[in-house]
Amino acid sequence: MADNDRIDLVVEDVWDELPEELRRELVERRTTSSEWGPYAREGWPGRRWEPLRPVVVRERAYRGLEFIASRLLRLAVEACCRRASTLGELHRVLRFPHQIPVMNPDRPLVPEELNRYARPDILIEKGRPRFLEFNISTRLGGDAVARWLADAYTELCPEIGLRTPPSTVAARCAALNRTLPVESRNGAPGRLLIPIHSVVDGRGARQRRDQIKPRIVAGAQQLGFEVFQADLADLSLDADGRLLASEVPLDVVLLRWYAHDRIIEDGGGLAALRTADRAGTVGLFPRPESTLVSSKAVLSWLREDCDAGVLGPADRALVRAYVPWTVCLGLGGNPEVERNLLRMAAGERDRLVAKPAVGQSSEDVIFGNQTSAQDWQSAVADVARETPLVLQRRVESGRVTMPFRDRESGQQVTARVPFVLSLFMVDRAAAGILARHMTPDLPAGDVVIGMRHGARPNAVLFAPAS
């Protein structure tokens, strides 16, 4: 793909370009399917509606998104390295609101460690992708759903020739293999730990995290790993500083906790994990501190570095094309500059969205065009005093025409609904993609397209090879 194509990438649903007879056949088979796992969850808005077909894109568009995401992630980490030299310093500069378990504040920033596992969220505006956030974390939702749906649709109607994107699970297992400490690469199978832990989540609820997805276990075993599950409280160290579970030495740990979780009752397991990590006797995937780069303040740094001439011409063009204008308030910068930004925001509120720099499930997002001038200005100023807040140009999401079925009544409707793409990236390569879109009974204007707001997940498949 030429550089000009990357700067002028168009992403579109090409479902209507498939043969009409096969399209009808797929939708009919989907309509009569009795089991469709990901839509069985109750208790959320829009839960009755099921999409009846996948989103279909050309593989070329997917590879274009891969290139852009990989480069933007690299630039994001470089922006962090220009502003901090250690993890503790970056944590302070970002005013990151959560403590990060196991993080060594004195550890230098290592670019190759900080963007190994990500799920950028992308709106499509008039065919053009706009990257709203990077979502870098040890625990990213949707990867198993994306694969389940992709496989289900391709098996449902193989005649249509739709193709599945690469597997997130397979890519993550391969990354785990690359995470093995050097001394463990002696031909013997590596020992992988998936720890069990108890948390108090961001809403104050106590939860026990003890589920291991069978796909993860099977994928790791195919690569030769011995997979262990053990409670954090049962971890210890041997005399050489190696991490043990039930006296078995471990080589690599798959971390699956959210940054906002407060781990409780670890029985010293976190301390053991931290000691082994600092001694270099165990590998961690992903690095827990990589979640720092998920702060939307980093998007503002990318735009800031564009304006300052820090980036080269090609990277400036890339950022300006695909990252909406973003600024951050509340990082302790020049007060006069922040006052000017607040005044600007008051006059431009119809074109802006205010978001916490670090948030969960897009909570506390304020759309300026849905807020009065007085409420907008006071809300933005009040939040920015408490925690970093970004102002971002409002992106008008494209629409996709999607048939839906009401699971309770069987009613079928077709509606044009807004959607967002979530591209999974493992070691800077695309590994799966998920769509989320609103349902017919929910607002189709400027909304947060999130599961907690009623969005439904859907597969994204490649059009048949021509």
N, C-alpha and C positions, 0 to 999 in steps of 0.2 A: 504494500500500500504506500503510495507516494505521500510526501509531507503535505501537499495541498489537500489530498483527500482526508488526511487526519484533521486538518484545521476546518474542513468543510463537511464533516461526517453527518450523514442523515440516517436516522434510525426510524423505521416504520414497520408496522404490522402488515404483513403481506398475505394474510389469510385469504383475501378475496382473489388472489392470483392463482390459488390452487383450483383444480378441477371441481366444478360445482357439484357433480354427482358424488365425489368422494367427500366433499365438505358435508353434504347432507347426510351421508352414511355415518361419518364420525359423530356428528351431533345426535343422530338418532340412537346410535349405540350408547353414547354417553347418557342420553336421557333415560334409557331403559336400564342403566346399570344400577344395581341395588346397593352396592358397597362403594363408597368413595371417601376413604378415611379422613383426610384433612378437614372435611367440612362437618364432622360430627360434633365439634366442640360447641357447647351451649353457653348461654349467658352473656354474649357480646352482641352489640347492635348489628343488624344485618345478617344474623346467623342463619336465617332461613334460606338465603339465596346461594345457589351454587352456579358458578360459571360452567358453561356446557362445551367449551372448546378452549384450546390453549392459545396463547399469543404466539405468533409465528414471525420470526425475523430471518434475514439472510445471515449466513455465517460471517460474511464480510463485515456486516455491521457489528456483530459481536466482537470480532477481532479488532475493529476500530475502537470499540469501547475498552477492550483489553489494553491496547497501546496507550490510550489517553489515561486510563486509571493507573497503570503502572508508572507512567511518567509523573502524574500529579502526586502520587504517593511518595515517590522519590523526592520531588520538590518540596513536599510538605515536611519531610524529615530534615531536609537540608535547611529549611526555614527555621526549624527548631534548633538545629545545631548552630545557627548564626546567633541565637539568643540565649543559649545555655550550653554548658560544657558537661554537666553531670545530670543524672536523673532527678536528684533532689532540687537542683537549681531550676530545671524545667518545670517541675511540680510547683515550685514557688512562683515562677514567672507567669504561669498559666492560671495561678490562683485555683488550682484543681481542687474541687470540693470534697474529694474522697481520699482516704489513705489507701494505699495499694499494697495488699499483702505480698510479702516476700521481697518487695522492691528494695534494692540497695541504693540509698540516696547518693552514695559516693561513686557509683558505677558510671563510667564515662558514657556519653551517648554513642551508640554504635548503629549507624544507619541501617545496616543489614539486619538488625534485630527488631527494628521498630515498625516495620510494615510487612511482616511476613504473613499476616492473616487479617483480612479486611473485607468489608462488605459496603462499598460505596452505594449511596442511594442517589438515583438519577431520575430527574424529571425530563420528559421529552417535550420541548417547547417548539412548536412549528417544525417538528422533525429533528430539532437540534438537541443533543444531550446537555443537560445542566447538572453538574455535580453539587448536591446540596450539603452532603456531609460524608466523611470517610468511614465512620463506624469501624474503628480498629479496636479489637477487644479479644479477651480470651474466650468469650462466649458470645457467639453471633446466632441469632435466631433465623430459622427458615431453611437451613441447608438440607436437613432431612426431608422436609416437605417438598422442596424444589426437586429433589431426585425422585421421590415417590411419585409426584405428579407427572414428571417427564416420562418415567418408565410406564406409568399407567396409560398415558395417552398413546405412546408409540405401540404398546401391546394391544390397545383397544381397536386400532384401525391401522395395521401395518401396511395396508395397500396404498395409503396416501403418501408413504415415503418420508414422513417427518423424522428428523434426527435429533438425538439428545445431545445437549452440551456436555463438556467434560464433567466428571463427577467431583464434587467438593470433597466427599469422603475419601476417594482414592488419592486426590492431591494432598489432602491433609496427612494421610498415612505415609505417603512418600516423603513429606516434609518432616514427619517424626523420625523417619529413618535417617534423614540428613542431620537431625538434631543430636544423634548419638554422640557422646564424647569420643574423642579420637581413640582413646585406649580401649573403648568397647567395640571398635570395628575390627574384630579379629576373626570374623567368620562365624562366631557363635551367635545364636539368636539373641536379640536385645530384649530386655525386660521392661515392659511398658506399664506404668501405673496410671490408672484413672481414679483419682481420690474421691472418696465420699466425704461430704462435709455438711454441717448444719449452719444456717445463716439466719440473720434478721435482714430482710430485704428492704428496699428503698421505701416501702410503705409501712415498715415496722412489723411485718408479719414474719413469724418463725417458719422456716421451711427446712426440710431434709432433702438434700440433693444426692440421690443415690441411684439414679437411673442411667444405665449405659445403653446407648443405642446399638442394637445388634449389628448394624452396618459398620459401625466404627470398629467393633471387636473383630468382625470377619475380615475387614480390610487390613487391619493391623496384623492379624494372624497370617494372611496371605503373603505378607512381606517378611514373615518369619519371626515376628514378635511373640513373646510370651506375655499375655495380657493379665494384669492383676488388678483387682479392685480391693481397696483397703480404706478404712476410715483414717482421716488425718491423725486422730488420737492414737492410732496403732503404729505410726511411723517412728523410726528411731535411727540412730547412726551407729556404724561399727567403728572399730579403732582407727580405721583409715579415712574416716569421714564420709563413707558411702552411705547413701540413704537405704534403709531397710524397711521392708514390710513383712512381718512374720518371719524375721531373720533371713529373708531373701533379698539380696542386693538388687537395686533397681538402676536402670540406665537412663530412662527418659520418663518425664511426667507430662501427661496431657492435662492442661489446666482448663477448667470449664466453670469459671465463676464470673459474675458481673462485677464491674468496678464499684457499684453502689452497695453491694452486699457487705454486711459485717459478719465475718466468719466467727462463730462461737463454739466453745467446747472443743477446741482443736487438740487439747491435751499435750501441747508442746510440739505437735506435728508441723506447724508452720515454722517454728524455730529450727527444727531438724531440716526441713526443706530449704530454708534460707541458708543454713550452714553448708549443706551439700552443694547448693548452687554457687555460693561464694568460693567454695573450694574447687569448683569445676569438676566434681565427680558425678554430676547428674545434669542432664539436659532438660530444659523447660520449653514446652511449645504450647501456645505462643508465650513470648516473654510477657509477664504481667504488666510491666510498665509501658508496653506498647499502647495501652489504652489512653495514655496522655495525648497521643497524636490525634485521637478522636475528637478532641476539643475543637469546636467550630472557630475558636479564636485563631487556629492555625490557617483556616481559609482566609481570614483577614490578613494574616502575615503574608500569604501568597500574593494577594492584591497589593499590599503595601510594598512588597519587594519589586513588583512590576513597576509601580509608580516611581520607586527610587532608582530604577535602572540597574538593580542588582542582577536580574535574570537576563540571559541572552535573548536575542530577538525571537527565536523559535519558541522558547519557553514562555516569553511574554505573550505571544500570540495564542499559545495553547491555554494559558490561564485565563486570559481575557475572553476567549471563545467559550470556555466550558465551565468556568467557576463564576457564578453570579457575583456582582459587586457586593462585598461584605466588609464591614468594619466592626470592631469590638470596643465596647465600653466596659469600664470596670477593671481594667488590668493595671491600674495605678499609673496611667500615663499623664501627659500634660493636661491639667484641669481645664485650661482655656480651650485646648483642642476638643476635649470632650463636650464642653458647653457649646461650642460651635456645631459639633455633630448633633447634639440634641436639638438645636435650633433648626438645623437642616432637616432632621427627621420629622420635626413638627410640620414643616412645609411640604414634605414629600411623602407623608404617611400612606397615601393611597398606593404608592409604588413599593412600599417596604413591608417586611415581615420582621418581627422581633422574636428572638429565640434565646433561651439560656445557652451559653457556650457549651455546657455539659448538661445533658438532660436525658430522661428516660422516656422512650415511646413518644417522642415529640410532644411532651406535656408542656404547658405554659407557653405555647406559641401564640403570638398576638398578630393578627392580620390588621394592618393599618386601615385598609378599606372597609373593615367591619367594626371600626372603633371610632368614637367621636374624638375630635381634636383634643379636648380637655382630658379625656380618659387615656388616650394614647400617650400624651406627653407625660402625665403623672405616672402611668404604669411603667413606661420605659425608664424614667428617672429613678423610680423606687426600686425596680429590680436591679438596675445597674449599680446601685449603692450596696446591694447585698451580695451580688455574685456577678461574674462576667456575663455580659449579654452581647449578642451579635445583632446587628441590623443588616438585613440582606435584601437585595432586590427581589421583589415578588416575581416568581416564575409562574407563568400561566400554563398549567399542565395540559398536554394534548389529551385527546379522547380516543378511546377505542370502542368500536361497536361490538358488543358482547351479548350473546344469548344467555339468559339465566333461567333457572328453575327454582321455584319455591318448594323446598323439601316437604313442607307440611301440607300444602294444598295441591301441589303438582302444577300450579300455574306457571306458564312460560311467558317471558317477555324479552324483548331485545332493547337495549339501552346503550347510549353513548356515555361512557363513564371515564373519569380521569384515572390515570394509573401512574405507578412509579416502578422503576426497575431497580433491583438490588443485585449487583454483580459481585460474586464471591471471588476474591483474589487470594491465592496461596503462593507465597514466595514470588510475588509480582507477576504471576500468570493467572489468567482467568480460569476459574474452576466452578462452573455452574452459575445459574442466574434464575432469579425468581421475580415474578410480577405480583404486584398488589393493586387491586383497583376497587373503587367504591361500588356499591350495589344500587339497584334501581330505587330503593326506598330511602336512600340517604342523600344529603346535599351533594350536588355536582359542581358547586362553585369552588371558591378557594377554601380548601379543607386540608387537614393533615391526613394523608392517605396511609393510615396505620391500622394495625389489627385492632388496637384498643378503641379505635374510632369507627369500626365497622367495615374496614377493608377486607377483601377476601384474597387469599393467596392463589396464584395460578402458575402453571408451567409456562416456560418460554422454550420453544423448540425451533430448530433450524428448518428452513424450507428445504424441500428435496433438492439434492445436488442436480445442477443442470448439465 
